[in-house]
Amino acid sequence: MTGFQFNTTKSLICRLGAATELAASAGAILGRRVLIITDPGIRALGLIDGAVESLVAAGREVSVFDQVEADPSRSTLMAAASAGRSFGATGVVGFGGGSSLDVAKLAALLLGSDQPLDEAWGVGNAKGPRLPLVLVPTTAGTGSEVTPVSIITVENDEKRGVSSAVILPDLAVLDAGLTLGLPPAITAATGMDAMVHAIEAFASKSPNNNPLSRMLAREALRLLGANIETVCQDGSNRQAREAMLLGSMFAGQAFANSPVAAVHALAYPIGGIFHVPHGLSNALVLPHVLRFNAEAQPKLYDEIAADAFPSLADVEQGRTSAFIDALVSLAARLKLPPRLRDVGIPEEALPRMAADAMKQQRLLVNNPRVVSEIDALAIYRSAW
């Protein structure tokens, strides 16, 4: 075993109703003036109301920034930071899906330090300090509440990332009750996103691929594989919802330390250019990237196949191929669009997407097989 480093969120609460007890669990962390960052849908559904009421009842002042969009832009991030500055925020709560959590991470960084955003891009470049930060996910997908990564869409639809332990939150609050009203399509896409995190973390070529990440990835796949269809068919199943949220978190811890690779690199242009939700973008290219990798390493995913799909334990020959086929079948049962053309991507856009994917070298270096621009284009064409 080679040496490794493992970082994660230092404190975690997983309990139904925990979001309505935010003052008790995080009031001392957040200070007197709390900025909550979320999106219009979460605000309209009233999901933040219990948290706001808890904080206000405890004597905190609360300001809500609710303009986060999918694949959040640099301008949205700067607007959130400006809102927090005007309010005099002493702490930040990210409340919502991965987009809101990502904006909250960097808003806390910008509000807590004088470091310009353009100096923070990349791995280990964000120096901090940041404001106190609490993250409350409302989807079982990104695992952003335990990752040191924030992804923002900048000029020319390019996705740029900050990766630094500085932006890991002080506290993550997992309240499965917040996910009960999630529609099946979003539940399916975010659930597949979490499965991608676990698969890529397990097989990552990163020098920091480690036993803890591999263990967490396998447990994530067991939880996600066993429950994703249940939560799509019965969104009110609290036990299954909690299992999905926990599986998403485990997958997040895994890839936070053993980073993702070509699936994400090729998914980013789909979201950045065509505004396809991130989880669905991953699902669209997942089987095609895995087949590309398996051409070089036919048994690459043998060890995890039965974690997600227990019936594959009896498959002795071609288990990796059967695993990829099972993922395709699962996506079909979840009613996710199968092809790039099904989400409005024209064939003539594929070369630009391949060129854009090559900008994600921080991810591509982790792929089990080297991916050239020609390879990326071929993968897109197989997915189209």
C-alpha positions, 0 to 999 in steps of 0.5 A, spaced: 500 500 500 502 506 498 501 512 502 495 517 501 491 523 504 484 522 506 480 529 508 473 529 509 468 534 512 469 534 520 462 533 523 456 530 520 449 529 522 444 524 519 437 524 522 430 526 519 428 533 521 435 535 522 435 541 518 429 544 522 434 544 528 440 548 525 440 553 530 442 548 535 447 544 531 450 550 527 448 556 531 455 557 534 458 555 528 455 560 524 455 567 528 449 572 528 448 573 521 447 567 517 447 567 509 443 562 506 444 560 499 439 556 495 435 556 488 428 559 487 425 552 487 427 550 493 425 557 496 418 556 493 417 549 496 419 552 503 424 547 504 428 552 507 423 554 512 424 550 518 432 552 518 430 559 517 425 559 523 430 555 527 435 560 526 431 566 527 428 563 534 435 563 536 436 570 535 440 570 529 439 574 523 438 571 516 438 573 509 437 568 503 440 569 496 435 564 492 438 565 485 442 559 484 441 556 477 443 549 474 451 549 472 452 556 476 455 561 473 461 566 475 456 572 475 451 568 480 457 566 485 459 574 485 452 576 486 452 571 492 458 574 495 456 581 494 449 579 497 453 576 503 458 582 504 452 587 504 449 583 509 455 583 513 454 575 513 458 571 519 457 564 516 454 561 510 449 555 509 448 552 502 442 549 502 440 545 496 443 541 490 450 541 488 449 547 484 447 551 491 452 547 495 458 549 490 456 556 490 456 556 498 463 554 498 466 559 494 462 565 497 464 563 504 471 563 501 470 570 497 467 573 504 472 570 508 479 572 505 481 577 500 484 572 495 481 573 488 477 568 485 482 567 479 487 565 484 483 559 487 482 555 480 485 548 480 488 544 485 490 546 492 490 554 490 484 556 495 488 558 501 482 561 505 480 563 510 473 562 509 467 564 513 464 558 517 460 554 512 454 549 513 452 544 507 445 541 507 443 537 501 436 536 498 438 531 493 442 524 493 447 525 488 453 530 488 456 528 495 458 536 495 457 536 502 463 532 503 467 534 497 473 539 497 471 541 490 466 547 487 465 547 479 463 554 476 461 555 469 465 561 466 466 564 460 465 561 453 461 555 457 467 552 460 467 549 467 472 551 472 473 548 478 476 549 485 479 543 489 482 545 496 480 542 503 479 549 505 472 549 502 470 543 506 464 545 510 465 545 518 458 541 518 454 537 513 447 536 515 443 530 512 436 530 512 432 525 508 426 528 509 428 534 504 428 529 499 421 526 499 418 531 494 424 530 489 421 528 482 422 521 479 426 524 473 431 528 478 431 523 483 434 518 477 439 523 474 442 525 481 442 517 483 446 515 477 450 521 478 452 518 485 453 511 482 458 515 477 462 518 483 463 511 486 465 507 480 470 513 478 473 513 485 474 506 485 477 505 478 481 512 479 488 512 476 490 518 481 496 516 486 491 518 492 487 512 490 486 509 497 483 503 501 478 508 504 475 511 498 475 504 495 471 501 501 466 507 501 465 507 493 463 499 494 458 501 500 455 507 496 454 502 490 451 497 495 446 502 498 445 506 491 444 500 487 439 497 492 435 503 493 435 507 486 429 504 483 425 504 489 425 511 490 424 513 483 417 509 484 415 511 491 418 517 492 415 517 499 419 511 502 423 514 507 428 508 509 430 508 501 431 516 501 435 516 507 439 510 504 440 514 497 442 520 501 448 516 505 450 512 499 451 519 495 455 522 501 459 515 501 461 516 494 462 523 495 467 522 500 470 516 496 471 521 490 473 527 494 480 523 495 480 518 489 478 523 484 473 522 478 476 522 471 473 521 464 466 520 465 466 527 468 470 530 463 466 528 457 460 530 461 462 537 463 461 540 455 454 537 455 452 541 461 456 547 460 454 548 452 447 545 452 445 546 460 443 538 460 443 537 468 449 534 471 447 527 473 444 526 466 450 528 463 454 523 466 449 518 465 449 519 458 456 518 457 457 513 462 457 506 459 461 509 453 467 511 457 466 505 461 467 500 455 472 505 452 476 503 459 474 496 459 477 495 452 484 496 455 482 493 462 477 487 461 476 486 468 477 493 471 470 493 474 469 486 476 470 487 483 464 492 484 459 489 479 456 485 484 456 491 489 451 495 485 447 489 482 448 482 486 446 478 481 452 479 477 456 475 483 454 469 479 457 471 472 464 469 472 466 471 465 465 478 462 463 481 468 465 488 467 461 487 460 455 485 464 456 491 469 456 496 463 450 493 460 446 493 467 448 500 468 444 501 461 438 497 463 438 501 469 438 508 466 432 505 461 428 503 467 429 509 470 426 513 464 433 517 463 434 519 455 439 514 452 442 518 447 445 525 446 441 526 440 435 525 445 437 531 449 437 536 443 445 535 442 446 536 434 451 531 431 455 537 428 457 540 436 461 533 437 468 536 435 467 542 439 465 538 445 471 533 444 475 539 444 472 542 450 473 536 454 480 536 453 481 542 457 479 538 463 486 535 464 485 535 472 480 529 471 483 526 465 489 524 468 485 520 473 482 515 467 484 508 467 486 509 460 489 515 456 483 519 453 486 523 446 481 528 443 480 523 437 478 518 443 473 523 446 470 524 439 469 517 438 466 516 445 461 522 443 459 519 437 458 512 440 453 516 445 450 520 440 
